[in-house]
Amino acid sequence: MKKYEAVFILDIRKSEDEGAAFTKEFEELIVSLGGKLESTTPMGRRQFTYEIDKRRAGLYFDFVFEVAPAAVKEIKERYKLDQRILRNMILIYDRPENVGGKIDIKLD
């Protein structure tokens, strides 16, 4: 299994509970695909730089999860036509383990 990060922007008008139902649904999907949800970060309501589908703001959510690479395609297909989602992006989670640690640079 690989680790992935997904960011979803939800339409404020179509998510009455501030995205709680969507978060629970996403977690259930990951578990049903044999994966594990590591973290869910609701990033709140944010204004857009430009309008998306005549909307000026959206609810942002960040998920970090482990799942088989073949399951990512199924996740994308599942949310492709969902009316609640304005934008989504799924990336391979590739962050250094010791972020913020000391970096040694030697100049000759």
The 8 nearest C-alpha neighbors of each residue, nearest first, counted from 0:
[[1, 67, 66, 65, 2, 68, 34, 33],
 [2, 0, 65, 66, 67, 3, 68, 91],
 [1, 3, 65, 92, 64, 91, 66, 0],
 [4, 2, 91, 92, 64, 90, 63, 65],
 [3, 5, 63, 90, 92, 62, 89, 91],
 [6, 4, 89, 62, 88, 61, 90, 63],
 [5, 7, 61, 88, 87, 60, 62, 89],
 [6, 8, 87, 60, 59, 86, 9, 5],
 [9, 7, 59, 86, 58, 85, 57, 84],
 [10, 8, 84, 58, 83, 57, 85, 11],
 [9, 11, 83, 57, 12, 13, 84, 85],
 [12, 10, 14, 57, 13, 9, 58, 15],
 [11, 13, 10, 14, 15, 83, 9, 57],
 [14, 12, 10, 83, 11, 15, 82, 9],
 [15, 13, 11, 16, 18, 12, 17, 10],
 [14, 16, 17, 13, 12, 18, 11, 19],
 [15, 17, 18, 14, 19, 20, 21, 13],
 [18, 16, 15, 19, 14, 58, 11, 20],
 [17, 19, 21, 16, 20, 14, 22, 15],
 [20, 18, 22, 21, 16, 17, 23, 14],
 [21, 19, 23, 22, 18, 24, 16, 14],
 [20, 22, 24, 18, 19, 23, 25, 14],
 [23, 21, 19, 25, 24, 20, 18, 26],
 [22, 24, 26, 20, 21, 25, 27, 19],
 [23, 25, 21, 27, 22, 26, 20, 28],
 [26, 24, 28, 22, 27, 23, 21, 29],
 [25, 27, 23, 29, 28, 24, 22, 30],
 [26, 28, 24, 30, 25, 29, 31, 23],
 [29, 27, 25, 31, 26, 30, 24, 32],
 [28, 30, 34, 32, 26, 31, 27, 35],
 [31, 29, 34, 33, 27, 32, 28, 35],
 [30, 32, 28, 33, 29, 27, 34, 26],
 [33, 31, 29, 30, 34, 28, 70, 66],
 [34, 32, 30, 31, 29, 66, 35, 67],
 [35, 33, 66, 30, 29, 65, 32, 36],
 [34, 36, 65, 64, 30, 37, 29, 66],
 [35, 37, 64, 38, 63, 26, 65, 29],
 [38, 36, 64, 63, 35, 39, 65, 62],
 [39, 37, 63, 62, 36, 40, 64, 61],
 [38, 40, 62, 61, 41, 63, 37, 60],
 [39, 41, 61, 60, 42, 62, 38, 59],
 [40, 42, 60, 43, 59, 61, 39, 58],
 [43, 41, 59, 60, 40, 44, 61, 58],
 [44, 42, 58, 41, 59, 45, 60, 57],
 [43, 45, 58, 57, 59, 56, 42, 46],
 [46, 44, 56, 57, 43, 47, 58, 59],
 [45, 47, 56, 55, 48, 57, 44, 49],
 [48, 46, 49, 56, 55, 50, 45, 57],
 [47, 49, 46, 50, 55, 56, 51, 45],
 [50, 48, 47, 51, 55, 46, 54, 53],
 [49, 51, 55, 54, 53, 47, 52, 48],
 [50, 52, 54, 53, 49, 55, 85, 47],
 [51, 53, 54, 50, 85, 55, 10, 49],
 [54, 52, 51, 50, 55, 49, 56, 85],
 [55, 53, 51, 50, 52, 56, 57, 10],
 [54, 56, 50, 47, 46, 53, 51, 49],
 [57, 55, 46, 47, 45, 54, 44, 58],
 [56, 58, 10, 44, 11, 9, 45, 8],
 [57, 59, 44, 9, 8, 43, 11, 45],
 [58, 60, 8, 42, 43, 7, 41, 57],
 [61, 59, 41, 7, 42, 6, 40, 8],
 [60, 62, 6, 40, 5, 39, 41, 7],
 [61, 63, 39, 5, 4, 38, 40, 64],
 [64, 62, 4, 38, 37, 3, 36, 5],
 [65, 63, 36, 37, 3, 35, 2, 62],
 [66, 64, 2, 35, 34, 1, 0, 3],
 [65, 67, 34, 0, 1, 68, 64, 70],
 [66, 68, 0, 70, 69, 1, 34, 65],
 [69, 67, 70, 71, 66, 1, 0, 72],
 [68, 70, 67, 71, 72, 73, 66, 74],
 [69, 71, 73, 72, 68, 67, 74, 66],
 [72, 70, 74, 73, 69, 68, 75, 67],
 [71, 73, 75, 70, 74, 69, 76, 68],
 [72, 74, 76, 70, 71, 75, 77, 69],
 [75, 73, 71, 77, 72, 76, 70, 78],
 [74, 76, 72, 73, 77, 78, 79, 71],
 [77, 75, 73, 79, 74, 78, 72, 80],
 [76, 78, 74, 75, 79, 73, 80, 81],
 [79, 77, 81, 75, 76, 80, 74, 84],
 [78, 80, 76, 77, 81, 75, 84, 74],
 [81, 79, 78, 82, 77, 76, 84, 83],
 [82, 80, 78, 83, 84, 79, 77, 85],
 [81, 83, 84, 80, 85, 13, 10, 78],
 [84, 82, 10, 9, 81, 13, 85, 14],
 [85, 83, 9, 82, 86, 81, 8, 10],
 [84, 86, 8, 9, 10, 83, 87, 51],
 [87, 85, 8, 84, 7, 88, 9, 6],
 [88, 86, 7, 6, 8, 89, 85, 84],
 [87, 89, 6, 5, 90, 7, 86, 4],
 [90, 88, 5, 4, 6, 3, 87, 91],
 [91, 89, 4, 3, 92, 5, 88, 93],
 [90, 92, 3, 93, 4, 2, 89, 1],
 [93, 91, 3, 4, 2, 90, 94, 63],
 [92, 94, 91, 95, 2, 3, 90, 4],
 [93, 95, 92, 96, 98, 97, 91, 2],
 [96, 94, 97, 98, 93, 99, 92, 100],
 [95, 97, 98, 94, 93, 100, 99, 92],
 [98, 96, 100, 95, 99, 101, 94, 102],
 [99, 97, 100, 95, 96, 94, 101, 102],
 [98, 100, 97, 101, 102, 96, 95, 94],
 [101, 99, 97, 98, 102, 96, 103, 95],
 [100, 102, 103, 99, 97, 98, 104, 96],
 [101, 103, 104, 100, 99, 98, 105, 97],
 [104, 102, 101, 105, 100, 106, 99, 97],
 [105, 103, 102, 106, 101, 107, 100, 99],
 [106, 104, 103, 107, 102, 101, 100, 99],
 [105, 107, 104, 103, 102, 101, 100, 99],
 [106, 105, 104, 103, 102, 101, 100, 99]]
